[in-house]
Amino acid sequence: MSHLSQIKTRINNTKVLEQTLNDLGFQYNFKIPNKLDINVVNNTSDEFEFIWDGQEYSLVADIQTWKSNLDLDHLINQIIQQYSYNSIMEESTKYGFTNISETLMQDGSIKLIVQRWN
């Protein structure tokens, strides 16, 4: 018996989500016909998916058959943090900023320093 959990996210940029999944080492493919829904897969089956609702993605996972060695909450936090990092870097680059430094803090957060010369 499956038990699907749907978790709302603030993820709304497909390109940044793809980059995030790549950065975290996930394999994925786009569901047809929508071409915006994304299946994240392992060697044998779907792990979870991101479903597009027209404005943002929701993460959908079957917690009864969850096979990952990662806790689902930890996984979601990891994806959100990397997505946020990638979004900040994309936007800052678009406005002419460059990454000066980044530091992984003891609490797991990332400290970024970007600058732009006029």
C-alpha positions as CSV (number, residue, x, y, z in Angstrom):
1,M,0.0,0.0,0.0
2,S,1.4,3.3,-1.0
3,H,1.2,6.6,0.9
4,L,2.1,9.6,-1.2
5,S,3.2,12.7,0.6
6,Q,3.1,16.0,-1.3
7,I,5.3,18.8,0.0
8,K,4.8,22.3,-1.3
9,T,8.0,24.2,-2.1
10,R,8.9,27.6,-3.3
11,I,10.8,26.1,-6.2
12,N,9.7,27.8,-9.4
13,N,12.7,27.8,-11.7
14,T,13.1,24.6,-13.7
15,K,16.6,25.4,-14.9
16,V,17.8,26.1,-11.4
17,L,16.0,22.9,-10.1
18,E,17.8,20.9,-12.8
19,Q,21.2,22.4,-11.8
20,T,20.4,21.7,-8.2
21,L,19.6,18.0,-8.9
22,N,22.8,17.7,-10.9
23,D,24.8,19.4,-8.1
24,L,23.4,16.9,-5.6
25,G,24.2,13.9,-7.8
26,F,20.6,12.9,-8.6
27,Q,19.6,11.4,-11.9
28,Y,16.2,12.6,-13.3
29,N,14.0,12.7,-16.3
30,F,11.1,14.8,-17.4
31,K,7.7,13.2,-17.5
32,I,5.8,13.3,-20.8
33,P,3.5,15.0,-21.9
34,N,3.9,17.8,-19.3
35,K,7.6,18.2,-19.8
36,L,7.8,20.2,-16.5
37,D,7.2,17.4,-14.1
38,I,10.5,15.7,-13.1
39,N,11.0,12.1,-11.9
40,V,14.1,11.7,-9.8
41,V,15.3,8.1,-10.2
42,N,17.8,5.6,-8.8
43,N,19.0,2.5,-10.6
44,T,15.7,0.6,-10.3
45,S,12.8,2.9,-9.7
46,D,11.5,6.4,-9.2
47,E,12.6,7.9,-5.9
48,F,10.4,11.0,-5.8
49,E,9.2,13.6,-8.3
50,F,8.6,17.3,-8.6
51,I,5.2,18.1,-9.9
52,W,4.6,21.5,-11.5
53,D,1.3,23.2,-10.6
54,G,1.7,26.2,-13.0
55,Q,3.4,28.4,-10.4
56,E,5.8,26.2,-8.4
57,Y,6.9,22.6,-7.8
58,S,5.7,20.2,-5.1
59,L,7.9,17.3,-4.1
60,V,5.9,14.0,-4.1
61,A,7.3,10.9,-2.5
62,D,5.8,7.6,-1.4
63,I,6.9,7.4,2.2
64,Q,5.8,3.7,2.5
65,T,8.3,2.6,-0.1
66,W,11.0,5.2,0.5
67,K,14.3,3.5,-0.3
68,S,16.8,6.2,0.1
69,N,19.3,6.1,3.0
70,L,18.6,9.8,3.5
71,D,15.8,11.0,5.9
72,L,13.1,12.7,3.8
73,D,13.2,15.9,5.8
74,H,17.0,16.0,5.5
75,L,16.7,15.5,1.8
76,I,14.2,18.3,1.4
77,N,16.4,20.7,3.4
78,Q,19.4,19.7,1.3
79,I,17.5,20.4,-2.0
80,I,16.1,23.7,-0.7
81,Q,19.5,24.9,0.4
82,Q,21.2,24.0,-2.8
83,Y,18.3,25.5,-4.9
84,S,18.5,28.7,-2.8
85,Y,22.3,28.9,-3.4
86,N,21.9,28.3,-7.1
87,S,19.2,30.9,-7.3
88,I,21.3,33.5,-5.5
89,M,24.3,32.8,-7.7
90,E,22.2,33.0,-10.9
91,E,20.6,36.3,-9.9
92,S,23.8,37.9,-8.6
93,T,25.7,36.9,-11.8
94,K,22.8,38.4,-13.9
95,Y,23.4,41.7,-12.1
96,G,27.1,41.7,-12.5
97,F,28.2,40.4,-9.1
98,T,31.0,37.9,-8.7
99,N,31.4,35.3,-6.0
100,I,34.2,36.4,-3.7
101,S,33.9,33.6,-1.1
102,E,31.7,31.0,0.4
103,T,32.0,29.3,3.7
104,L,30.1,26.3,5.1
105,M,29.1,27.4,8.6
106,Q,29.0,25.0,11.6
107,D,25.2,25.1,11.6
108,G,25.1,23.9,7.9
109,S,24.3,27.2,6.4
110,I,26.4,28.8,3.6
111,K,27.9,32.3,4.0
112,L,28.3,33.9,0.6
113,I,30.1,37.1,-0.2
114,V,29.5,38.6,-3.6
115,Q,30.7,41.9,-5.0
116,R,30.2,44.2,-7.9
117,W,32.5,47.0,-9.1
118,N,30.8,50.0,-10.8
